[in-house]
C-alpha cells in the first residue's frame, strides 16, 4: 500500500469474526489507556484478525482518528534499516532512510498514534542478526506516552512493558458460526461439531475446512468421510492456503532451527501423546538430549506448545500435523516407548516396595494407553506391548480404576497368544472395579479355560482367585468357595504361601457371606499363620479386615470395631487408599449403628478422601451415598439429597446403572422421610 500524506491506511477488518467480544473489549480498553499490547499465540489462532478488529473499533477510531497504522513485519527483511524505513512510511514521516529513531521522534511525539506490528516474530526472533537492535527500537516505541503499540507475534519475547495476552481458541458457538458462514449450509450436525472439537476450535483450521468443503460442494457426510480418511491433510485450499504452511513457518524460524537436530523429533513426541509430555518426566524420558528442558521452554516461547496442568502439549491440529506418520519408524518415540514400558514393568502391589512411586500412572494413563493402542496395532503378535498392556491394567487397578479402550483388542486376541490369559484376568479385574461383575466373570471363565488347557497352574490359580472374588459380589457363595479352595490348593502345591494366604482370606470372606462364620474364622486364622512375622503387612491388615467383616456379619459390633481398627492401624502407615477406604467405610457404618454419629461422619469423610486419592469413582460414589443415608437419618434432608444426587452423578460417569437405581430409591426415601417430618427434601 502506498503511503498517503498522513501515512498508510490500515487494511479492512475481517468480515468473518465471531466470539471475541470480551477479548476485543479488554484490548480496546488498554488501547484507550495507551498501554502497549502484545497478542501472542500459535499460527492461525486469530491474532491478526483480533488486531484488525481492534484497529477498526469505533472507540479506537474516535480516539486515534486516521492515526491508525498497520505494519506487516514479515514483508521486509529483518534488519534495523528496513524496519525503520517501514515505520517511517507507515506513519507518513518525510524521513526516507532513518538510521535510528532520532529523526522520527518529533513526528512520533506530535500526536497519538495506534501502531500494529503484525507477525512481529519475524523481526523479534532473538537469533536474528539485527534482533537486539530492532528489539531496542520496538521497546522504545512501546514506552512513548502518546503511542499505543500493538504487537502480534508467535513468540513471547516482546518488550516487558507490554500487556501480554495469549489469544485463545474459539468457543464452540463461535466455531460453528465461523464454519457455517463460509460453508453456507444451514444444516447443523453433530458430525461437524465433532470435527470442530477435534480441531480444538482452532480458527485457521476451521476456516480452511469450511473453505475446502464449500469449494468442493461437499455435503456433511462427504466432509465427515474426508476428515476421517485424511485428517488435517484435508486443510489445503485450491489457492495453496494450508495449515501445514502455517505450522512450517514457525519451524523455519531461526530460534527453532537453533534448538538443534533433536528439536523436530521432540516436537513429534509431544504431538504423538494426547496429553503432551509431563514436565516432571522430561529427564527420564529424554536422558540423551542435551538442553532438553530449554528446548521444551522454547517450544512454548514459539507458541508451538503450551503448558497445561504440568504437561507441555499443543493444539490438536498441530498435533495431527507434527505427530510421526509411522510411529514405529520414529527413533526418539520408540525410545520413549521403551522408557514407558520399563517403568510399567515395576511390580505394583501394596505389599511391595515402590508402591507409592507407581502412582505416576494417575496423571499419565491416557498417554500410556494411546502409546499401547498404537504399538499393539502395528505389531499384534509382539509380547512386549501386550505385556505392557497387562502392566498398565495392574497400575490402573490399584491407582485409577477404569475401563480401558484396549479391552476389545484384548478379547480379539487369538486364544493361543501367550499374553491373552493374563490380559483377560487384568481386564476382568477392572470390570469388577466398576461393578460389572457379569462381564468380569465371563472374562475370568475364559482365562481359566485357557490356563487349564495350557497347564499353567499359577495362571489358573490367579484366574480362579479373581473369579471367586466376583462371586462374593454376586452372592454366589458356594461357587466362589469352590474356586477359592481350588486356588488355595494350587498355591499350596506351588509353595507360594503368600498367594495361598490371599486365597484363604478370600475363602473366609465367601464363607462369611454364606453365614459359615466358624469355618470362616478357622480359615482366616490359617491364612494369618502362613504369613511371616514381618514383610507382609498388607496381607496381615487384609486378614484383620476380614475378621472385622466376619464379626460385623455375626452382629458383634465391638469385636468388629476392634479388628477394623487393628487393620486401620497397619494400613494407615502405608497409605493404602483402597484398603483404607473399606476399613473406614465399615467403621463408619458400625459407629453410626452404635450411636457414635460424629465418629461415623468422620470415618465416612476419610473413606471419601481415600477413594478420591485413588481416583476410584465407584468407591467415592458408595461413600457419598452412605453419607446421604447418615444425613437422612439425622433429618438433614437437604444435605442428604445433595449427597445422593452427587452419588448419582458419580455412578453415571462410569455407567454403574444398578448403583444409580439404588441411589434413586434412596432419593425417594429421603423425600418420603422429609415429607413425613413436615419438611421438603427438594431445594425450594
Beta strands, then each sheet from edge to edge (+ up, - down):
strand 1: 37-40
strand 2: 68-72
strand 3: 113-118
strand 4: 147-153
strand 5: 163-166
strand 6: 277-278
strand 7: 306-308
strand 8: 311-313
sheet 1: 2+ 3+ 4+ 1+ 5+
sheet 2: 6+ 8- 7+
end
